[in-house]
Amino acid sequence: MRLWITVVSSLLIANAACVKLVVKTPTEAYVSLAGQRATYRDWSRVADLCTVDKKIVEGDFESMNALLANFLGQTSAGADGAWADEHVALLEEGQRVLPVALDLQARGVKLASTAGCRFDGLTRTQELTDLAKKRLAEAPALLETVKAKKALAAWRDALPASHQSAKEKSCVAPAKGKAPAAPVVFAAFEDEKGRTEWLFCDGAKVAASPGSPPAFEAAPADPTKKPKKAPDPKAYLEAQTKYPAAEVSRAPRLSVKKPAKDDAPEPD
């Protein structure tokens, strides 16, 4: 009797050992960016990745690879590169939705690379994950510079039209036979380096750089006309001091924008 029980017990243990361990696959989560959607999971909840369907693991990695490759391709320019508005918006959105997915992707790749079974494409997945994490780390300072340059370029482009409009409103030619009026400032602007210029109706200007007092600059001589009496710099400097500081057009300066909170869901 004891021999029969021992034989049956041995058979049950052997059969149990042959049964494949069933492991619950972690719940999938999704991240969407630039019109693409990728899946990812917290694979660190599985002790041995070889016990789950490798197609699911590789499928998550491949979907994230496609999303990250597109994200990096559209946000790869440096601070001096060409940045369209949609690329700036994409980098900002990436800051918000990618961190959780990237962290879990990195954990999954580490586990897969040390597992006892083989997963395809890990080198590519690791490379894209590292590049995306690096891009997000650079994003705050990069976006500050890019947005400042875009705003500065727009400000510069708008200056000529703004000055022409101000000149037409403020500059009135003296009536024939009458002496010219006192110097009139029709516009003033301060560039990104802090240099300020006050523009006068007769073509003269007063300019001041940081650390230096305002200096008068006469209008360029017109070789087709008879030379006029040299202007009095004092009158122009006095007019410059009376020009309202609030009306000086100043080059934009942007502060660093902190990354928004990551809205990507943490998978169960």
C-alpha positions as CSV (number, residue, x, y, z in Angstrom):
1,M,0.0,0.0,0.0
2,R,2.8,2.4,0.9
3,L,4.6,1.6,-2.3
4,W,1.4,2.4,-4.3
5,I,1.0,5.8,-2.6
6,T,4.6,6.6,-3.2
7,V,4.4,5.8,-6.9
8,V,1.2,7.9,-7.3
9,S,2.7,10.9,-5.5
10,S,5.8,10.7,-7.7
11,L,3.7,10.7,-10.8
12,L,1.6,13.7,-9.6
13,I,4.8,15.7,-8.9
14,A,6.3,14.8,-12.3
15,N,3.1,15.9,-14.1
16,A,3.0,19.2,-12.1
17,A,6.6,19.9,-13.1
18,C,5.7,19.4,-16.8
19,V,2.8,21.9,-16.6
20,K,3.9,25.4,-17.8
21,L,3.6,28.0,-15.1
22,V,0.8,30.4,-16.0
23,V,1.7,34.0,-15.3
24,K,-0.7,36.9,-15.5
25,T,0.4,39.5,-18.1
26,P,0.5,43.0,-16.7
27,T,-2.3,45.3,-17.9
28,E,-1.4,47.3,-20.9
29,A,-1.4,51.1,-20.9
30,Y,-1.4,53.5,-23.8
31,V,0.5,56.6,-24.8
32,S,-0.5,58.8,-27.8
33,L,1.8,61.3,-29.4
34,A,1.9,63.0,-32.9
35,G,-1.0,60.8,-34.1
36,Q,0.6,57.6,-33.0
37,R,-0.4,55.2,-30.2
38,A,1.8,52.8,-28.4
39,T,1.3,50.2,-25.7
40,Y,3.5,49.6,-22.7
41,R,3.3,47.6,-19.4
42,D,5.1,47.4,-16.1
43,W,7.1,44.2,-16.9
44,S,9.0,44.6,-13.6
45,R,5.9,42.9,-12.0
46,V,6.9,39.7,-13.7
47,A,9.7,37.8,-12.1
48,D,10.7,35.9,-15.2
49,L,9.8,37.4,-18.7
50,C,10.4,33.9,-20.2
51,T,7.2,32.8,-18.6
52,V,5.0,35.2,-20.7
53,D,4.3,35.3,-24.4
54,K,7.4,36.9,-25.9
55,K,5.3,38.3,-28.8
56,I,3.4,40.5,-26.3
57,V,6.7,41.8,-24.8
58,E,8.2,42.4,-28.3
59,G,5.0,43.9,-29.5
60,D,5.0,46.6,-26.7
61,F,8.7,47.4,-27.5
62,E,8.0,47.6,-31.2
63,S,5.0,50.0,-30.8
64,M,7.0,52.2,-28.5
65,N,9.9,52.1,-30.9
66,A,7.8,53.4,-33.7
67,L,6.3,56.2,-31.6
68,L,9.7,57.3,-30.2
69,A,11.4,57.2,-33.6
70,N,8.8,59.6,-35.0
71,F,9.0,61.8,-31.9
72,L,12.8,62.0,-32.1
73,G,12.7,62.6,-35.8
74,Q,10.5,65.7,-35.5
75,T,12.3,67.1,-32.4
76,S,16.0,66.4,-33.3
77,A,17.0,69.9,-34.2
78,G,19.3,71.9,-31.9
79,A,18.7,75.3,-30.5
80,D,20.0,76.9,-33.7
81,G,18.0,74.6,-36.0
82,A,14.7,75.2,-37.7
83,W,11.7,74.7,-35.4
84,A,8.2,74.8,-36.8
85,D,5.4,75.6,-34.3
86,E,4.1,72.0,-34.5
87,H,7.5,70.6,-33.6
88,V,7.7,72.9,-30.6
89,A,4.3,71.8,-29.5
90,L,5.3,68.1,-30.0
91,L,8.3,68.5,-27.7
92,E,6.1,70.1,-25.1
93,E,3.6,67.3,-25.3
94,G,6.3,64.7,-25.1
95,Q,7.4,66.2,-21.8
96,R,3.9,65.7,-20.5
97,V,3.1,62.2,-21.7
98,L,6.3,60.2,-22.2
99,P,8.1,60.0,-18.8
100,V,6.1,57.2,-17.2
101,A,6.1,55.1,-20.5
102,L,9.9,55.6,-20.9
103,D,10.7,54.6,-17.4
104,L,8.7,51.4,-17.6
105,Q,10.1,50.8,-21.1
106,A,13.6,51.0,-19.7
107,R,12.8,48.6,-16.9
108,G,11.3,46.2,-19.4
109,V,14.4,46.3,-21.6
110,K,16.7,45.7,-18.7
111,L,14.7,42.6,-17.6
112,A,14.5,41.3,-21.1
113,S,18.2,41.6,-21.7
114,T,19.0,39.6,-18.6
115,A,16.3,36.9,-19.1
116,G,17.1,33.3,-19.8
117,C,15.3,33.5,-23.2
118,R,16.0,35.7,-26.2
119,F,14.0,38.8,-27.2
120,D,14.5,40.4,-30.6
121,G,15.3,44.1,-31.2
122,L,16.5,45.0,-27.7
123,T,19.4,47.0,-28.9
124,R,17.2,49.3,-31.0
125,T,14.7,49.6,-28.2
126,Q,17.4,50.6,-25.7
127,E,18.8,53.1,-28.1
128,L,15.5,54.9,-28.8
129,T,14.6,54.8,-25.1
130,D,17.9,56.4,-24.1
131,L,17.7,59.0,-26.8
132,A,14.1,60.0,-25.9
133,K,15.0,60.3,-22.2
134,K,18.0,62.5,-23.1
135,R,15.8,64.7,-25.3
136,L,13.2,65.2,-22.5
137,A,16.0,66.1,-20.1
138,E,17.2,68.8,-22.6
139,A,13.7,70.0,-23.4
140,P,13.2,72.8,-20.8
141,A,16.3,74.7,-21.7
142,L,16.0,73.9,-25.4
143,L,12.4,75.1,-25.5
144,E,13.3,78.3,-23.7
145,T,16.0,79.1,-26.3
146,V,13.9,78.0,-29.3
147,K,10.8,80.0,-28.3
148,A,12.9,83.1,-27.4
149,K,14.5,83.0,-30.9
150,K,11.1,82.5,-32.6
151,A,9.7,85.4,-30.6
152,L,12.7,87.6,-31.3
153,A,12.5,86.9,-35.0
154,A,8.8,87.8,-35.1
155,W,9.6,91.0,-33.2
156,R,12.3,92.0,-35.6
157,D,10.1,91.2,-38.6
158,A,7.4,93.5,-37.3
159,L,9.7,96.5,-36.5
160,P,9.9,98.0,-40.0
161,A,6.1,98.2,-40.5
162,S,5.6,99.4,-36.9
163,H,8.2,102.2,-37.4
164,Q,6.7,103.3,-40.7
165,S,3.3,103.5,-39.2
166,A,4.6,105.5,-36.3
167,K,6.5,107.8,-38.6
168,E,3.5,108.6,-40.7
169,K,1.5,109.5,-37.6
170,S,4.2,111.5,-35.8
171,C,6.3,113.2,-38.5
172,V,4.7,116.3,-40.1
173,A,6.8,118.4,-42.4
174,P,7.0,122.1,-41.4
175,A,5.0,124.6,-43.4
176,K,6.9,126.3,-46.2
177,G,8.9,129.3,-44.9
178,K,8.8,128.2,-41.3
179,A,11.7,127.0,-39.2
180,P,11.8,123.2,-38.5
181,A,10.2,122.2,-35.2
182,A,12.1,120.8,-32.3
183,P,13.4,117.2,-32.9
184,V,10.6,114.6,-32.7
185,V,11.1,111.0,-31.7
186,F,8.6,108.8,-33.6
187,A,9.7,105.4,-32.3
188,A,12.2,103.7,-29.9
189,F,13.2,100.1,-29.4
190,E,15.5,98.0,-27.3
191,D,17.1,95.0,-28.8
192,E,17.9,91.6,-27.2
193,K,21.4,92.9,-26.1
194,G,20.0,95.9,-24.3
195,R,20.9,98.5,-26.9
196,T,18.2,101.2,-27.2
197,E,17.6,103.5,-30.2
198,W,15.4,106.5,-30.4
199,L,14.5,107.4,-34.0
200,F,13.8,111.0,-35.1
201,C,11.7,112.3,-37.9
202,D,14.7,113.9,-39.7
203,G,16.6,110.6,-39.8
204,A,18.8,111.2,-36.8
205,K,18.8,109.0,-33.8
206,V,20.1,108.6,-30.2
207,A,21.5,105.3,-29.2
208,A,22.5,103.9,-25.8
209,S,24.2,100.6,-25.1
210,P,24.3,99.0,-21.6
211,G,26.9,100.8,-19.5
212,S,27.2,103.8,-21.8
213,P,25.3,107.1,-21.9
214,P,23.0,108.0,-24.8
215,A,24.9,109.3,-27.8
216,F,23.6,111.4,-30.7
217,E,24.0,110.1,-34.3
218,A,23.2,112.5,-37.1
219,A,21.2,111.5,-40.1
220,P,23.2,110.3,-43.1
221,A,24.1,113.2,-45.4
222,D,22.2,113.4,-48.7
223,P,24.8,114.1,-51.5
224,T,22.1,115.5,-53.8
225,K,21.2,118.3,-51.4
226,K,23.0,121.3,-50.1
227,P,24.6,120.6,-46.7
228,K,22.6,121.9,-43.8
229,K,23.7,123.4,-40.6
230,A,25.0,120.8,-38.1
231,P,22.2,119.8,-35.7
232,D,22.5,120.4,-32.0
233,P,23.0,117.1,-30.2
234,K,21.7,118.6,-27.0
235,A,18.2,119.1,-28.4
236,Y,18.0,115.5,-29.5
237,L,19.3,114.2,-26.2
238,E,16.7,116.3,-24.4
239,A,13.9,114.9,-26.6
240,Q,15.1,111.4,-26.0
241,T,14.9,111.8,-22.2
242,K,11.2,112.9,-22.6
243,Y,10.2,109.9,-24.6
244,P,7.9,107.7,-22.5
245,A,9.8,104.5,-21.4
246,A,6.5,102.5,-21.6
247,E,6.4,103.2,-25.4
248,V,9.8,101.7,-26.1
249,S,9.4,98.5,-28.0
250,R,11.5,95.8,-26.3
251,A,12.9,92.5,-27.6
252,P,11.1,89.6,-26.0
253,R,12.8,87.7,-23.2
254,L,11.3,84.4,-22.1
255,S,11.8,82.6,-18.8
256,V,12.4,78.9,-18.5
257,K,9.1,76.9,-18.6
258,K,8.9,74.0,-16.2
259,P,7.8,70.7,-17.8
260,A,4.2,69.9,-17.2
261,K,3.1,67.0,-15.2
262,D,3.3,63.6,-16.9
263,D,-0.3,62.6,-17.7
264,A,0.5,59.1,-19.1
265,P,-1.2,56.5,-16.9
266,E,0.7,54.1,-14.7
267,P,-0.4,50.6,-15.8
268,D,-1.9,48.3,-13.2
